[in-house]
Amino acid sequence: MGADMCGYIVKGPAKLPKNAVELAIKSLKAQRKRLIAGVRKCEVCGQDMAEGGTCSCGWPVIEKETTDYGISMLARNLVDAWAPTYRDCCSRKDPDDPKQIIVFAGDMSWGDDPEGSGYQYLKELINSGIGEVLGIR
């Protein structure tokens, strides 16, 4: 048994749009609305989820009881941290499109998620759906 490399590679705009925070808030509020309405199918992987649970892929990252303030803080934190500069991250301009950047974050894993800040940030960004809304894929 050995360690595996576990990470995220994403591509997105070098500069986010001016309304990025508003787009992120709108996305998270829609996610909360679906949770309140009882939607239990994961939007990321399609698995059925137990009541009040979180799918193994990480969706949803918010709870039904999340306040508007909590949603706005999560959105602002995720948007403000793009492009990540954590110790476990590296990035470069996309050679095919200089308006885009490619970001990698990860570390060795013995079966669990890497603990690095960059990995955790990209995981939350992607699993929250905010990445997709902002053109980060």
N, C-alpha and C positions, 0 to 999 in steps of 0.2 A: 504494500500500500504506500502511496506517495502523495505528495501535494500536487494540486492542479492550479493552473493560472485561471483566475476568475476575474472578469472585468466587463466593462461596457465600452463600446466604440460608438460614438454618435457623431453626426454631422449636422451643423446648423448655421444660422446666420452669424457673421462676426459681430454685427450690431443688431440688437432686437428692436422691433418697432417701438415708437414712443408710447403706444397704448398697450404694451405687453402686459403690464400689471392688470389692467382692466380686463384683457382677454383671459388671463389666468384666473382672476376672480370669477368671471362669468362661467368658466369651465368647472371650477370647483363647486360653485353654487348649484350648477346643473347636476353634478355628481351627488351632492347632498340631497337634492330634490328626488333623484331616482332612488336613493337609499330610503328616504321617508316614504316614497310610494311603494316600497317593497320589492324593488327589482333586485333579484338575487343571482343573476347570471353575470359572471365576470366579463367585463368589456375587453379585457386584455387577452385572456386565454379561453374564455367560453365555458369554464367550469361552473357548476352550481355551487353556491356558497351557503353555509348554515346561517341561520338568523343571527345577526350581529357579528358575524365572523369576517375574517379577512382571507382572501384567496391566497394560496401558497405563492403566487407570482407577485403578491404585494398590493393588489387592488382590493378594496379602496384604501386610500391613505387617510381619508377623513372619516369621521363618524357622523351618524345622523344628528347628534347633538352638537356638532361643531357650530360655534357662533359665527356671525358675520365677521367679527373682529379676528377670530382665529383663522378664518379663511383668508382674510386680507393679509394677515401677517405671513401665512404660509406662502401665498402667492408672491408677495413682495420679496421674501427671503429667497425663493427659488429663482425669481427673475433677476434680482440684484446680483446673485452669485454667478450668473452666466457671463462670460465663459469662465469655468472654474480654474482656479490657480492653486489648488491644494497640492500637498506634497506628493500624493499618489496619482497625480494627473500629469498628462502632457498633451500639448495641442500644437497644431500647425495649420497654416492656411491651406485650403484645398488647392492643389496644383491646377485643377481644371476650372475652378471658379474662385477667384480671390475674395469674393464677398462672403464666402463660406469658410468655416473652420471645421477641422476634424479633431475630436477630443477622445482620449482614452484615459480610463481610470480603472485600476484594479490592483490585485496583489495575489500572492499565493494563498491557497485555501486548502484546508484539510476536511472539507465537507460543509463548512459553514460559510456565510457571507464574509468577505473581507471587511475589516473594521475601518478602513481608511475613509477620511472625510469626503474625498472626491468620489469614491465608489458609492458611498451612501447618498451623496447629493444626486448623482446621475440616476441611481435606482429610484429615488423619490421623484425626481423630475419626470422620468419616463413612466413610472407606474401611476403617477397622479393624472396623467393625460395632458399635463401642461406642456410637455415637450412637443407633442404632436400639434397642439394649438399654435405654438410659436415657431413651427417649422423645424424643430429639432428631432431628428429621427435616427 
